[in-house]
Amino acid sequence: MGSSLRHFIKHLQCDKTLFRFLPPPISIRPLSSSSPPPKPSDLYASFFCTLIHLFLSRNRLSKAADAFTAMRNYNFDPESLPSWNHLLREFNNHGMVSQVWFVYSEMIACGVNPNVETRNIVLHSLCKVGRVELALGLLRDTSVGECDVISYNTVIWGFCKYGFVEQGFGLCSEMVKKGFSFDDYTCNILVKGFIDTQLLGYAEWIIDRFGYKVRGYVDVVGFNTLIHGYFKAGNVDAGIEMLDRMTEEGSFPDIVTYNTLIDMFCKMKSFDQAKSIFDELEGSVDRDDNIVILKPSDELEVSVDRDDNIVILKPNVVTYTSLINGYFKQKRVEEALNLYDKMVMDGLSPDVVTYSSVIYGLCKHGRIDDALTLFEKMKGVGVDPNYITYSVFLDFLFKSKNPSVALGVQGQMVVRGILFDVVVFTILMDGLFKHGKFNEAEMMFNDLLASGLVPNCITYSALIDGRFKSGDLDGVESALQEMECKSIPPNVVTYTSLINGFLKLKMLDAALGILKKMVGESVMPNIFTYSSLIDGYFKAGKQEMAIGFYEEMKLSGLEENNFVLDAFVNNYKRKGKMDEAGSFFENMISKGLLPDSANYTSLMDGYFKAGEESAALKMAEEMTVKKIQFDVVAFNVLANGLLGTGKYEVQSVYLSIKELGLTPNIETFNTIIAVYCREGKIINALNLWEEIKSLGLKPNEITINVMIGGLCEAGKVDKAMDLLNEMTSLGFHPNSTNHRVIVNAASKSKNGDHILLMHEHVLAMGLKPSQKVYNALITALCRLGMTRKATSALQDMRKKGFSADTITYNILINGYCKSSHLKKALQTYSHMLVEGVSPTISTYHTLLRGLSKGGLMHDALKLVNDMLERGFEIDLDVYNILLCGYARIGNKKEAIRVYCEMISKGFVPQTSTYNVLISEFAKVGMMSQARELMNEMQVRGVSPNSSTYDIIISGWCKLSMRAELERALRTSYESKAKLLFNEMNEKGFKPCETTVKYVTLVLKRQRKKKKS
């Protein structure tokens, strides 16, 4: 609620409250000898009532409720109707609405007839929590006493508070028929109700019909409310006109009017106008200098000229607070703090709202230490933090990823007896959802309901967003149904939460359906709706749709914000178009958008990943120049990028974070530890592991994965197991990644029993067995050719209730093929089909490769036919395998046939395939054909490798050594071998020993010829 609205509440709580006739405090008179002695039951009842009031005064609400229940269980009743009303009023004031109704029911059961005050208290308690229909029924129930204008005003206020202003306005006719006249409260309530539902025309109609010039029912509060409404709707001109009309009708502006103007100009980013009004209030000295003069009023903080009896308005605490808020929103932190100091120097004592506003501003700009200092100072000067102050800290701590500290603050609130309102419950629930604590978040929502509070639209929006995060779509539907039952219409935040949730689940049609529904309900998308749509469709690869939403957003008059900027930059990052990302970023700056730390961090991250180190460092430099808070996330990106280049020493990068005054978080440690492990500096990594624990940080899954991986890579499997044991004692259980890394590290020992022992140890630490876990174990065993132990692991897997999947069978088939157990490989394939597990193309590649290497080309062809029958097509790998297989068994005819077929279908053989063909020609001395094939492979864009040259050179050399060759041919073959050898060296290929031996023999022979 804005600071000006706080003053509206103040108006309602001063001399003109909804309950103008509060009874005088109950006084205890000394007993005289003539007065009858009190009954024991009255004394006990009085004792219980005193105890209840004492509990309530100390905010021990449940104790107060228990005390009343105990009193009734003993059949003690408050001695009089005023005593009952006092209890009702106190329970209502402390927000215990359900208790109010319970006390009221007990009062009726005791035969005590309520009066109009009783009825008004109960009506107010019901309306306060949205039970307006029940309040209306009580208002119309003539059997429980009389009602008055306050009764009607209360129910009208209830209708307006929950958005049913038409029903509230309709109740006015019943009010008039009952003989009750409108008063200024009736009009003010309706004006605010119409403004809250954006029906400004009706609010102005109230002013026209009941203003000072007509009936005099609308006072300065009503005018202030309407002015506030016009400004809030963005209609500044109408607000100024209403200000002029207010003066014309004799309802002079007060300090609240000016505070409203300052507050609204700040919110509309017209800060210069707000500051101008403040300066006018502060610097005015006489009429000629725009002095603000009003009749004296107890509500104003004024200085009085006793001679002329005029009142000069001066800035008060609310004025300063509004402008301080404005400075913070303009990111002019030092000026905000200077104004706060000036306020104190001028003799004004900051109230809890001022302190909360400054604390909020400091938290938002990352100055948490200053915020905590001010928090302690406010308590030191006797200003008790309220639920708003605590909610600021809660919100900041959750957003800065400190949920445990936030929950500690919640505990402080409980200990200090701070009541939780809907906002506090909503912040706690939302924060818990965002940190993956879904059960705790649901419990918080249930606590909200149990406390008698009514969730508002924002609460349900957060609940919907959280249930999307937890994947609870049924819960989302349930929340929407609850909103409908409680007549809480979804607003733009609710619809945006739904759209965002569906987009994250890649349910684009559902998201689009919500968008159409919200527009159909006349709820127009805001900038956050569009940013979610743009980002969601970009991530789904729907570029044209995303751009379409962006253009629609622009046509609706909305300007880009930081989230839209992020969506575009991230999209360009995913596509590797960093030039476009940089251009869009600069274009947004030229339009007046101020990128925040997250925007700069995202762009810097993109530049680093694209290898553009200088551009990334330029972003970091810009952040420094523009004094944009360099938070831990930004530093982590910078550190990760710099260390990724390999140009920077790890320790110096780590120490620089402390030089910047930043506290490393667990992500920082993860980055540094990963680099140490990558460089093999395990001791350094272990030292950081100890530092994490000394700082009270909790290693996360990434930290543990990196440490386990680093230790295993360094051959320290036992140390990795010790670390896992240590984490198990802290409640962490190994995951499938830890298991895979440890099993693979254990396989370096080539000891199957050791591998199985490590597997059992990790299971004993709390790893949940799964198909994925057993597949990793079977892979490690099959890689070493230990197919018997792998089969045993498969049997154990089945005993544990996990069936083999395609991955399992592919691993086993590969293991059998590697160990040349081709019959068992085919049997496993057949068993796979019998079990109904579908093979993949990888299954066929593995089997065909094994059969090809084993020379079983007949079985390979049968398998190819089976593959074709199952809908698979012959791909490049299959052609390569078949060609190599035929070549190995010397069937050059089939090999050439496969080669011609694959070429005709547009496939180009791999270098290794060409090498096999060339080798077969070289073996039988067909070197011209071999050389021709080498030329053809180069024409088709396949580069020869060192093996290709080895084969060709050795082939020419062998051919030149045949005894029956003519001298000219021998010389020609030797020249070709020598020429290719020189070409091989020029390309940087290293010849094998056989090639060197043959070339050496050729050269020796040539030297002998020259000598002879």
N, C-alpha and C positions, 0 to 999 in steps of 0.2 A: 504494500500500500504506500502510495506517495506521501511525502511529508505534509502536503496540504490536506490530504484526506484524513491524516491523523488529527488535524485541527477540527475537521467536520465532526469527528467522533467526540472530540473534546466538547464541542457545542452541545452534542446530544447528551453528554454526561454531566454537564454543569447544572445550572438552576432549572433547565427545562428538560428533565429526563422523561423517559417513558413512564417512570414511577415517581410522580411528583409528590405523592403523599406518603413517603416512607414513614413508618411509625418511629416515635422517639426511642432511643436506646432504653432497654429494660433496666430499671434502677432497682437496687436492693435497699429497702427501707429498714431501719432498725425496728425490731419488734417492741411494741409497747405492752404494758400490762393489760391494757384494755382490748388489744387485738386478739382474735382467737388464734390459738397455736396452729401452725400448719400441720397438715396431715403428713404422716410418714411417706405416703406414696408421692405426695407433691414434692417433698424434699428429695426423694430419690430421683424423680423425674427431672427436677431442677439440676441435680448433680449430673445426670446423664447429658442434659442439654449443654451444661457448661463444658463437660468433657468433649462433646461433639464440636463445639465452637473452638475449643483449644486445639483439637486435632486439625480442624480446617485451617486455623490461623498458621499452623506449622506445615501445611500442605501434605499432611498424612491422611490422604483422602480415604484409602481403604479402611483405616482405623476408625475414621469418622462414621463410615457406613456401617461397620461392624458394631460400633457403639449404639447407633440407632436401632439396629436389629436386636441387640441384647436388651435394650430398654423395652422394646415391644414384646420380646419373649417373656419378660418379667411382668407384662401387663401394666407398665408405667406409661402414662400419657403426659405430654406437655400440658401445663396447667391452664393455658388459655389460648384463644385464637391467635393473638399476637405472637405467642411463643411458637406455635405451628408455623406461622408466616415467616418468622425469623429464621427457622430452620430451612424452610423452602427457599428463602432468598439466599441464604448462605450457600446451600448446595448448588443452587443455580449459578451464583457468582463464581463458584469454583469449577464450573463446567460439568458437574455431575448430573446430567440430564435424566438418566434412568433413575437415579436416586430421588430426584424431584418428583417424578411420577409415582414412585413407590411410597414416598412420604405422604403425598397427596391422597393416594389410595387408602393408606392407613388412617389418615385424618377423617376421611369420609366413613370408613369402617367404624371409627370410634364415635360416630354420631355428631361430629363437629361440623357445623354449617360454615362453608367458606364464605368469605366476603369478596368484594371486588378486587381487593389487593391480592388475595389468594389466587383468584382466577387470572389476574394479569401476570403474576410470577410464573404460573404453570404455562400460560399461553406463550410467554417469552421463551421459556426453556424448550418448548416443543418447536417453535419457529426457528430457534437458534440452530437446531440440527436438521431442519428440513422436513419435519413432520407437520407440514402445514395443514394437510387435510384433517388430521386429528385435532389440531388447534381450532380449525374452523368449526368442527363438530362441537367442541367444547364451548366455543363462543356462542353458538346458536342454541345450546342446551339451557333452557330456561329453568330447569329443575335445580341448578346449582348456584343460584344467586344472580345478582345483577351484574351488568357490565357497564362500561363507560367509554368515552372517546379514546382513552388510552388502550382499552381492550381492542377496539377496532384498528387503531394505529399499529398496534403490535402485530396483528395478523396481516394487515396490509404490508407492513415491513417484511414479514416472513415470506409472503408471496413475491415481493420485489427482490428480496435477497437471493432467491433461488430461480430468478428469471421468469416468473409468472406475473409480470406487472399488469397484464390485462385483467387477470383474475383479481388482483389487488385493487385495481381501479374500479372493477365491477362491484367490489364490496362497498365502495363509497356510497352507492345508491341505497343499499340496505342500511348503512350507517345513518344516512340522512332521514330515512323513513322511521328509524328508531328514535329520532329526535336529537341526534348528536350532530353538532355543527363541525365543519372543517376547522382545523386550526393550522398554525404554521408548520407543525410537525407533519400533519397529513400531507400538506403540499410539498414539503421538503423530501419526504419519503418517496412520493410519487415522482418528483423531478429526478431524484437519483435513480429510481427504478427504471424510468424511461431512458435515461442516459446510459445506464449499464447494459440495456438491451438495444442500444444504438437507435432508439426512437426519439431523436432530438426534437422532431417536430411536435410530438405530443408533449414533451417537457416544456417547450416554449408556449404551447397552448395553455398549460397550467399557469405559467407566469402571466399570460394575457388575461386569463379568467380570474385569477386570485391574487394578482400583484397589488402593490401598495395603492396604485391609482384606482383599483376596482374594489377589492374587499380588504386588502391589507394583510392577507394570510401569508404571503411569500416574503420572508425576511432576507437579510444579507446571506444567510446560509444557503437558501434556495438559489439566489443569484450566483453565489460562489460555485455551487454545485453545477449549475448550467454552464458557467464560464469554463469550468474544468472539463465538462463533457465536450464542449465545442473544440477546445484545444486538443483533447485526447483524440477526437475524430479528425484532427488535422485542419479544421476550419477556423483558422486564426482570425479571419475578418469577422466572422459571426461572434467569436468570443469577445473581440474588442467592442463590437457594437453592443453586446449585452452589458459590457462594463459601462458604456456610456448611458445606456438605458437605465441601468441600476442607479446611477447618480441622478438622472432626470426624475426617477420615481421617489427620490428622497431616501433611498437605502444606500448610505454612503459606503464606499469600499473600506474594508478594515485590513489589518495586517494579514489576515488569512487570504484576502483577495490578492494582495501583492505577493504573498508566498506562493499562491497558486500560479500566478503569472511567471514567477521566477522558476518554479519547479517545472512547469510545462515547457517553457522556452528551453530549459536545459535538456529535457527529454526529446525535444524536437531538433536538438543540435543547433539551436539559434542562441549560442552561448553569449554572444556579444549583447543581444537584447536583454538576456537575463542579468548579465553583469551591469548593464546600464540602469535597470530598475533597482538593483541593489545599491549602486552608487547614489542614485537619486534619494533612496530612503536614508542612506547613511550621511549624505552631505547636505541635505536640505536644511535651511535655517530660517527662511521667511516665505511669505506667500509669493513674493516676486521671483523667488528662486525655486519654483515648483515644490513648495512645501506641501506635505500631505496632511490635511486637517480634518479631524472628525470630532464628533461629540465624545465626551469621556465614556469609557466602557471598561468594566472590570476585566473583559476578555483581552484587552490590548496591553502590550508593554509599552508605555508611553512616557513622555516627559511633559509636564504641564506648565504652561505660562500662567501664573496665578492672576496677573493683571487682566489679561484678555480672556482667560478661561478657555483657551484653545489647546488642542491636543496635537502633538507632533508624533507621527508614527516613526518608530525606530526598528531596525532589524532585530529580530529575536532569535532564539535558538533554532527555530524551524527555518527561518530565512537563511541563516548561516549553513545549516545542514543541507538545504536544497542546493546551495551554490557549491558547497564542498563536493556533493555528489556529482554536480555538473563538471567540476574540474577533473574528478577521477575518470568520468566517462570520456573526457577529452584527452585522457592519458597525461594530464598535466599534474602529476603526482605532487611535486614539490610545492606548486601553487596551492593545491588543496590543503597540504599540511601547513603552509604559511597562513592560510585563511583560518584554519583550526586554531593555530597559535594566537592569531589576532582576536578571535572570538573570546578566548580565555583571558587575553590581556584587557579586553573591553569589559570584563567583569561578568560575562555570561558563563554559566556553568553548563557544560555539555551534559545532555541527558543520555539515557540508554540508547535512544535512536541515533543520536550523533555519534556516540562511541561505536555503535554497530555499523554505521555507514562508513566511518573511517577504517574500521577493522576490515570491512568487506573490500574497500578500495585497496588497502595494503595487500590483502590476500590475493586479490585478482591480479595485482602487478608483481606477485612473487615475493613480496617483502613479509614473509611469514614471521620472521623474528621480531620485526617492528610491530606487527599485529599482536603477537603474544605479549610484548612489553606493554602495549596500550591496554590490553585485556587485564593485565595485572594492575595497571594504574587505575583503571576504572573501579576495580574492586577496592583498591586502596583508598579512594576518595568517597567510598560509600555508595557508589552506583552499582546496583546488583545487575549482572548480566541477565538478560531474559532469554526466552526461547529463540528469539530472532538472532541474538548474538551467538548463541551456541549453534544455531542452524547454519550461520555463515561459516564457522569452523568445520562443521560436519560436511557441508557441501565441498569446501576447499580440500579437505583431507581425502574425501572419496575421489575427487577429480585428480588429485595429485598421487593417487595410487597408494594411499596409506590407510587401508580399511581398518587395520588393527588399532591405529591411533584414534581413528574416528569412533570406533566402538568404545574406546576408553573415555572419550568426551561424552558419549552417550551415558556411560556409567556415572560420570560427574553430575550430569543433569539429574539423574535419578537420586543420587545422594543428596543433592542440594534442593530436591523437591520441585524442580522446574517441570511444569506441566508440558506434556507433548501435545502440540496441536497437529492439525492435518498436514501442515507444511513440514514439520519435523519428521512425522511418520513417513511422509512421501520421500523426503531426502534419504532417510535411512533405508527404506525399501528399495529405492532406485539405486543407491550406492551398492547395496548388497547384491542386487541383480547384476549390476555392471561388473562386479568382481567375482561372478560365478558362484556366489553363495545363494543358490536358488531356494533351498529349503528355509534358510534363515529369513530371506526376503518375504516368502509366503507367510511365515510366522509373524513377521512385522505387520503385514497387511491384516492378518487375523487379530493382532493386538489392537490395531486401529479400530476395527469393527467392535471388538469387545469393550473398548473404552467409551463407547457410545457416540463417537464422532462419526460424521458422515463423509465418506470419501468424496472429493470433488473431481472435476473433469481432469485436472492435472494428475491427480493420484491414479485414476484409471488409465490415463495415457502412459504413465510410468509402469503400471502393472502390465499393460498390454505389451509395451516394449520389452519388459523383463521376461514375460512368458514366451515371447518370440525368441529371445536369446536362449532360453532353456529348451526350445523346441516344443513347447506345450501349446499346440494349436487349439486343442479342446479348451484349455484355460483361457485363451484369447477370446474364443467364442463365448465362454461363460462370462467373462468380464463385460463384453458388449451387451449381453442379455441383462446383467445386473444394472448397467447404466440405463437401459431402456426401462426396466422395472422401477428404478428410482427417479425416472424422468430427468436424467442428466444427459442433455444432448451432447453428442461428440462435437468438439471444436476442432480448429485447424491443427492443434497439437495432436489430438487423438488420431485424426485421419492421417497425419504425417507419420505417426508411430506405426500405424497399420501398413501404410505404403512402404515405409522403410523396412519393416519386418518381412513383408512378402518379397521385397527386392533382395534382401539378404538370403532368403531361401530360394532365390531364382524363380519365384512364382510371379512372372511378369504380368500374366493375364489377370491374376488376382489383384495385383497392385494397380493395374489400369482400371479394373472394376471399381476399386475404392475411390480412385481419382474421379471417375464419372459420377459416383454416388455423392461425393462431397460437393461437387459442383451443382448437382441436382438438388442438394439440400441448401443451396445458396451459401455454402462455406467455401470461400475462394482460397486457392492454394497460396501460401506465402513463400518467401524466399527459401525457407528451410525445406518446404515440400518440394520445390523445384530442384534444390541442390541434391536432395535424396534421389529424385527421379533421374537427374542428369548423371549422377555418379553410378546409380544402379544399372542404368541402360548402357553406360560406357563399359562397366565391368562385364556385362553380359554380351558384349561385342556388337550391340545394336547402336552403331555410331550415328546413323541417320536419325533414329528416334531421339537419341540424347540431344543432338543438335536441334531437333525440332522443339524439344522442351525448352531448350535455352532460348530459342527465338521467341517462343510463346511467352516465356518469362519476361523478356525484354519488351514485348508488345503490351504486356499488362502493366508496364511502368515500374517494374521492380529492377533494382540495380544489383549487380554482382556483389556477393559478399565473399568472405574468406573460404567458406565451404565450397562455393562454386569454383573459385580459383583452385582449390585443392583437387576437385573432381577433374578439371581439365589438365592440370599438371600431372596428376597420377595417370590419366589416360595416355598422355604423350609419353610418360615414362614407360608404361607397359609396351608401347609400340616402338620404343627406342628413338623417339623423335625429340631429342632434347633441345634442338634449335627452336622447334615450334613451341616447346614448353617455355623456354626463356623469353621468346617473343610475346607469348600470351601474358606471361608474368609482368613484363615491362609495360605492356598495353594497359593492364589493369591498374598499375601504379600511375600511369599518365592520366587515367580517368578519376584519380583521387582515392582509389582503394588503398588502404594501409595494410600490407601483408603482415601477418603476425609470425610468431616464432615457428608455429607449425608449418606455415606456408614456406618459409625460408628453409626449414629443415628438410621438407619434402623435396624441394628443388635441389638442394645441396646433395641429398642422397641420390637423386637421379643422375646428377653430374658425375658423382663418384662411380656409380655402377656403370656409367657409359665410358669410364676411363678419362673423363675430362676434369682432371685434378685442378687445373688453374681456375676453371669456371666455378667449381665447387668452393674453392678457397675465396673466390670473389664474393660469393654469397655470405660466407662467414664474416668477411670484412665489412660488408654492407650492414649486417646485423650489429656489428660493433659500432660503426659510425652512426647508425640510426638509434642506438641505445635500446635495441630490442633485446629483451631478456634472453640470455643464452642459458637455457635450462639444461637439465641433465640429458634429456632426449636429444637435443641438438648436439650436445657434446658427444654423446654416444655415436651419433651418425658421423660426426667429424673424426672421432678417434678410429672408428671402424674403417672409414674411407682412407685415412692417412696410413693406418697400419696395413691395409690391403695393398697399398702400393709397394710395400716392402722398403720404403726409403727412410722410415723413421724408427727410432729406437723405442721399444715398447715402454720401458720404464719412464722415459722423458714425457711420453704422451700421457701416461697414467698420472704422473706428478703434476702435470699442467692443470688437471681438473681441480686439484686442491688449491693451486695458485689463483684460479678464477673464483675461489670461494664457494665452489659447488661441492655437494656431498655425493660421492659416487653411489649409484643405486645398483641393484643386482644385475641390471642389464649392462652397466659399465663393467662390472667384474666379469660377466660372461664374455664380453668382447675381448678383454685383456687376457683372460685365461685361455680362450680359444687360440689367440696368437701365440702365447707361450707354448701351448701344446703342439701347435703346428710347427713351431721352431724346435721342438724337442726339449724345451727348457722346463722339465717337469718339476724341478725343485721350486722354481719361481711360481709355477701354477699352484703348487701345494702351499706355498707361503701365503698367496692371495686367498686360498681356501680358508686358511686359519684366520686371516684378517676379516673375511666375511663374517665369521662366527663371532669374532671379538667386537664387531660393530653392531651386533644384534640383528643382522640381516638374516633372512631365511633363504637358503639356496633353493632355486626353483628347479623344475624338471630339466631346463636347458643347461643350468649350471652342472647338474649331476651328469647329464649325458656327455657334456664336453669333458668333464674330469675323467669319467670312466673311459671314454674314447682315447683321451691322451695317455692315461696310464697303461691301457691295453696295447696301444700302439708302441709304447716304450718297453713292452714286455713285462710290465709290472702288474700281472694279473692278480697276484695275492694282495697287493696294495689296493687295487680296484675293489676287490671283494671286501677288504677291511672298511673302505669308504662306504660301500653299500650297507654293510652291517651297522656302521655309525648312523647312517640316515634312517635305517629301519627303526632304530631305537627312538628316533624323533618323529615317527609316524609316517615316514615315506616308504613306499613299497616299490621295488624295481618294476620297470616297464619292459615291454617287448624289445625296445631299442637297446637297453642295458643288457638284456639277455643275449641278443644277437651279437653285440660287440664282444662280450665275454666268451661266448662259445667260439666265435671266430678266432679270438686271441688264443684260446686253449687249443684250438686245432693246429696251431703252429708246432705244438709238441708232437704231433702225428701219433698221439696216443688216444685211442677211442675211449678207453676207460676213464681217462682224465677229462675228456670232453663231457662224458655222461655225468661224471662227478660234479663238474661245474654247473651243469644243467640242474642237477638235483639241489645244489646249494642255493642257487638263485630262486628256485621254487620254494625252498624252505624259508626264504626271506620275505615271502608274501606275494611273489609274482603269481598272478592268476593264469593257470594253464589256458592255452587257446590254440586254435589252428595255426595262427601266425607264429607262436612260440615253437611249436613242434616242427613247423616247416623250416624254421631257422636251424634247428638241431639236425634235422635230416639233411639239409643242404651241406652243413659242415662235415657230416660223416660221409656223404656221397662224394664230396669234393676230394676226399682222401681215398676214395675207392672202397670204403668200409660199408658195403651195401648190406651185409648181414646185420650189422649193428643198426643201420638205418631202418631195415625192415622190422627189427625189434622195437625201435622207437615208434614206428608206425603202429605196431600192435598196442603199445602203451597208450598212444594217442587215442586209439579207438576205444580202449578200456575207459579212458577218462570222458568218453562221450563226444569226441570230436571226429567227424568223418573226414576222409581225405578229399581234397578238392583238386582242381586242375593243376594248381601250383605244386601240390604234394606229388602227384603222379609225374609231372614233368621233371621234378627233381630226381625222383627214383629212376625214371627212364634214362635221364642224362648220366646218372651214376652207373647204371648197368652198361650203357654204351661206352663210357670212359674206361671201364674195367673189362671191356670186350665180352661181356655176358649178354650177347645180342638176343639169345633165345629168351632170357628172362625179361629183357627189355620189351620184346614183342608180347610176352605173356602179361606183363604189367599193363601194356596198352590195351590188350583184350579185356583184362579185368576192369580197367577204367571204363570201357564202353558198357560192360555188363552192369557196373554200379550206376550207370546213368550220368557219369561225369563227362561233359563235352570236352573233347580235345581242342586245342588252339593251333594256330599255324606254327607256333613254337614247338608244340608236341611233334608235329610232322618233321620240322627242320631237324630236331634232335635225333629222331629215329632214322631219318634218311641219311644223316651225316654218319651215324654209327654203322648202318648197313653198307653205305658207300665205302667207308674205310675198311670194313670187313670183306669187301669184294662181293657182297650178296646183292648184286644188282637186280636179280630176278625178284627177290623179296621187296627190293626198293620200288620196282615198277608196280608190284601189287599194291603197295602202300600208297603210291601216287594215285592209282585208280580209286582206292578207297577214299582218299582225300577229295578227289574230284566229285565222287558220289555224295559226299557230305557237304557239298556246296563251296568248298575252298577252291581257289584258283592257283595255278602254278605261278609262283612269283620268281623274282630274280634269284633268291637264295636257293630255291629248289632246282632251278636250271644250273646254277653253279655247282651244287652238290652232285647232280646227275652227271654233268660233264666231267667233273673230276673223278667220279667213280668209274665211269667207262674208261677214262684215260689210265687210271691205276691198273686196271685188268688188261690193258693193252688193246682194248677194243676201240681203235682210232676211228673206225667207220661210224659207230654210234656216237662217239664223242663229237665228231664233226657234224653229224646229223643234229644233235642237241644244240650245238653251237649255232648252226644255220637257223634252227627254229627260234632260238631265243633272239637272234638278231632280227629276224623277220617280224617278231612281235614287239620290237622296240626296246628290248632289254640289252644293256651293254654289260658284258662280263667284267668281273672284278680283275684286278691285277693278278691275284693268286690263281684265278681260273686260267687266264692267259698263260701264266707260268707253267701250269700243269700241261696244257696243250703243247707249248713250245718245248717243254722237257721231253714229251713223248716223241716229237719229231727229232729232237737232238739225239735221243737214245739210239735211233736207227740211222743216224747220219744224214737225215733229211734237213740239212742246215739252211738251204735256200728257202724251204717252206717255213722253217722256224723263224728265219730272219724276216720273211714276208709277213708272218703273223705279228712279229714285234712292231713292224711298221704300221700294220693295220690298227693295232691297239692304240698307237699314238694318234692316228688319224681320228679315232673315235673318242679321243680326249682322255684316255686311260694312260697314266704315266707309268713307265717301267720302273721297277725298284731294283735294289742291288741284286736280288735273287734272279731277276730277269737277265741282267748283265752276266752274272755268274754262269747261268745256264748256257747262254749264247756263246760267250767267250770260251768256256770249257769245251763246248761242242765243236767250235771251229778248230781249237787246238788238238782235240782228239782226232778229228778228221784229217788234220795235216800230218799226223804221225803215222798214218797207214803206209805200209812199206810199198804197196803197189802203185802209189800215186806218182803221176808225172811231176817233174820238178816245178813246172809252171803253175800247176794247180796247188802244189804244196805251198809255194811262195804266196799265191793268191790267198789261200786259207789263213796262213800266218799273218799276212798283212791285215786281213779283216779282223782277226782276233786282236791284234795289236791296236788297230784303230778304235775298236770298241772298248778296249782296256783304257786307252787315253780318254775317251768320252766319259767312261765311268768315273775316272778320277776327277775330271773337270766338273762333274755334277755332284761331287762330294760323297759318292758312295764308296764304302770300304769293301774291297773284294774278300771273298772267303779264302781259307787256306788252300783249297783245291784249285781255285782259279789262279792264285799266286804261283802254286807249284807248276801248273801247266804253262803259264806265261813264261815262267823262269826257264823251263825246258826249251821252249820255242826260241827264246833269246839266246840261250847257250848254243843251240844248234846253228842259229844265224851267225854267231861269232866264229864258230868253227869253220863255217863255209867261207867267211871272209879271210881267215888265216890261210886256208888251203888254196 
